[in-house]
């Protein structure tokens, strides 16, 4: 709403950490996602909208329950492309895997925190609109749908690292110096 000119007391962070069925290891962990949502809510004064497609419905519900904060809610997961795009457009900052949400956020010109493991971060330009968090594992960018490496690439991107990147963009969000 702040992006649309309406006043909102708290910034809205879209959290799209799933990856559907084909790219299971592109998803960031449920527990980590819930902890990030708690930190953004408690420490940074943000509301968090947990998003995804039909394959993430149960996962998102578990993350919202684990976060246990009034400002952390799950969005509908059965939206048309147009409605999902409209939902993404309402966010002030987007935290996402290499997914449709990433590309929509960039198209809307919003800050995006994008995380990469089995797919190539070099193929994505954020146009100065956010930060890429890339696994430090040497096997990154493997494009495998399954993985025997433990911890796998998404587990190597910790909550502290994700929170620090996200809070930088929340702090510089709409209405703040340096924000959009």
C-alpha positions as CSV (number, residue, x, y, z in Angstrom):
1,X,0.0,0.0,0.0
2,X,2.8,2.4,0.7
3,X,4.0,1.8,-2.8
4,X,0.6,2.8,-4.1
5,X,0.5,6.0,-2.1
6,X,-1.7,4.8,0.8
7,X,-0.3,5.1,4.3
8,X,0.7,1.9,6.1
9,X,2.3,2.0,9.5
10,X,4.6,-1.1,8.9
11,X,6.6,-2.1,5.8
12,X,5.4,-5.2,4.1
13,X,7.9,-7.9,3.3
14,X,6.9,-10.7,0.9
15,X,8.5,-14.0,1.8
16,X,8.5,-16.4,-1.1
17,X,10.9,-19.1,0.0
18,X,9.4,-22.2,-1.6
19,X,10.2,-23.7,-4.9
20,X,7.4,-26.1,-5.9
21,X,8.0,-29.8,-6.6
22,X,10.6,-29.9,-9.3
23,X,13.3,-27.8,-7.6
24,X,13.0,-29.0,-4.0
25,X,16.5,-27.8,-3.2
26,X,15.9,-24.3,-4.5
27,X,13.6,-23.7,-1.4
28,X,14.9,-22.2,1.8
29,X,14.1,-24.0,5.0
30,X,10.7,-23.8,6.8
31,X,12.3,-23.2,10.2
32,X,14.7,-20.6,8.8
33,X,11.8,-18.8,7.0
34,X,9.7,-18.7,10.2
35,X,12.7,-17.3,12.2
36,X,13.3,-14.7,9.5
37,X,9.7,-13.7,9.7
38,X,9.9,-13.4,13.5
39,X,13.0,-11.2,13.3
40,X,11.5,-8.9,10.6
41,X,8.4,-8.5,12.7
42,X,10.0,-8.1,16.1
43,X,13.2,-6.3,15.3
44,X,12.5,-4.4,12.1
45,X,8.8,-3.5,12.6
46,X,7.7,-5.2,9.4
47,X,4.7,-7.2,8.5
48,X,5.4,-10.4,6.6
49,X,3.3,-11.9,3.9
50,X,4.2,-15.6,3.2
51,X,3.6,-16.3,-0.5
52,X,3.8,-19.2,-2.9
53,X,1.9,-21.4,-5.3
54,X,-0.4,-24.3,-4.6
55,X,2.6,-26.6,-3.8
56,X,3.5,-24.3,-0.9
57,X,0.1,-24.1,0.8
58,X,0.8,-26.5,3.7
59,X,4.4,-25.4,4.0
60,X,3.4,-21.7,4.3
61,X,0.8,-22.5,6.9
62,X,3.4,-24.3,9.0
63,X,5.8,-21.4,8.7
64,X,3.1,-18.9,9.8
65,X,2.2,-21.1,12.7
66,X,5.9,-21.4,13.7
67,X,6.4,-17.6,13.4
68,X,3.5,-17.0,15.7
69,X,3.3,-13.3,15.2
70,X,0.1,-11.3,14.4
71,X,1.8,-9.5,11.5
72,X,3.0,-12.7,9.8
73,X,0.3,-14.1,7.6
74,X,-0.1,-16.5,4.7
75,X,-1.4,-15.3,1.4
76,X,-3.7,-17.5,-0.7
77,X,-1.7,-19.9,-2.8
78,X,-4.4,-20.6,-5.5
79,X,-4.1,-17.2,-7.2
80,X,-4.2,-16.6,-11.0
81,X,-1.0,-15.1,-12.4
82,X,-2.5,-11.6,-12.4
83,X,-3.6,-11.9,-8.8
84,X,-0.3,-13.2,-7.7
85,X,1.4,-10.4,-9.5
86,X,-0.9,-7.9,-7.8
87,X,0.0,-9.4,-4.5
88,X,3.7,-9.1,-5.1
89,X,3.2,-5.5,-6.2
90,X,1.9,-4.6,-2.8
91,X,5.1,-5.6,-1.0
92,X,7.8,-3.1,-0.1
93,X,10.6,-5.7,-0.1
94,X,10.6,-9.2,-1.5
95,X,12.6,-12.2,-0.2
96,X,12.5,-14.9,-2.8
97,X,14.1,-18.0,-4.4
98,X,14.9,-17.9,-8.1
99,X,11.3,-18.0,-9.1
100,X,8.4,-16.2,-10.8
101,X,8.1,-13.9,-7.7
102,X,11.7,-12.8,-8.3
103,X,11.0,-11.7,-11.9
104,X,7.7,-10.0,-10.9
105,X,9.4,-8.1,-8.1
106,X,12.1,-6.8,-10.5
107,X,9.5,-5.9,-13.1
108,X,7.7,-3.8,-10.4
109,X,11.1,-2.1,-9.5
110,X,11.0,-3.3,-5.9
111,X,13.9,-4.3,-3.7
112,X,14.5,-8.0,-4.0
113,X,16.6,-10.3,-1.8
114,X,17.2,-13.3,-4.0
115,X,18.8,-16.5,-2.9
116,X,20.6,-19.0,-5.2
117,X,22.0,-22.5,-4.8
118,X,21.3,-25.0,-7.6
119,X,20.5,-22.3,-10.2
120,X,22.8,-19.6,-11.6
121,X,22.9,-16.2,-9.9
122,X,25.0,-14.9,-12.8
123,X,22.0,-15.2,-15.1
124,X,19.9,-12.8,-13.1
125,X,20.5,-9.0,-12.9
126,X,18.8,-7.3,-10.0
127,X,19.4,-3.8,-11.6
128,X,20.6,-2.4,-8.3
129,X,17.2,-3.2,-6.7
130,X,18.4,-5.7,-4.1
131,X,20.9,-8.3,-3.1
132,X,21.8,-11.8,-4.2
133,X,22.6,-14.4,-1.5
134,X,24.5,-17.3,-3.1
135,X,25.5,-20.5,-1.4
136,X,29.2,-20.7,-0.7
137,X,29.3,-24.4,-1.6
138,X,31.5,-25.2,-4.6
139,X,28.8,-27.4,-6.2
140,X,26.5,-24.4,-6.6
141,X,24.7,-23.8,-9.9
142,X,24.4,-27.6,-10.5
143,X,20.8,-27.4,-11.8
144,X,20.1,-30.8,-10.2
145,X,16.6,-31.4,-8.9
146,X,17.9,-33.8,-6.2
147,X,21.1,-33.6,-4.1
148,X,23.1,-35.8,-1.8
149,X,25.3,-33.0,-0.4
150,X,24.7,-32.2,3.3
151,X,24.1,-29.6,4.3
152,X,22.6,-28.8,0.9
153,X,23.1,-25.4,-0.7
154,X,20.1,-23.6,0.8
155,X,20.9,-24.8,4.3
156,X,24.3,-23.0,3.8
157,X,22.5,-19.6,3.7
158,X,21.8,-18.8,7.3
159,X,19.1,-16.8,8.9
160,X,21.6,-14.1,10.1
161,X,22.8,-13.5,6.6
162,X,19.3,-13.4,5.1
163,X,18.0,-11.1,7.9
164,X,20.9,-8.6,7.5
165,X,20.4,-8.3,3.8
166,X,16.6,-7.9,4.2
167,X,16.8,-5.4,7.0
168,X,19.1,-3.2,4.9
169,X,16.3,-2.9,2.3
170,X,13.5,-2.6,4.8
171,X,15.3,0.2,6.5
172,X,15.7,2.1,3.2
173,X,12.2,1.4,2.1
174,X,9.5,3.8,1.0
175,X,9.4,7.2,2.8
176,X,12.9,6.8,4.1
177,X,16.0,8.5,2.9
178,X,17.6,6.4,0.2
179,X,14.4,4.4,-0.4
180,X,12.0,4.4,-3.4
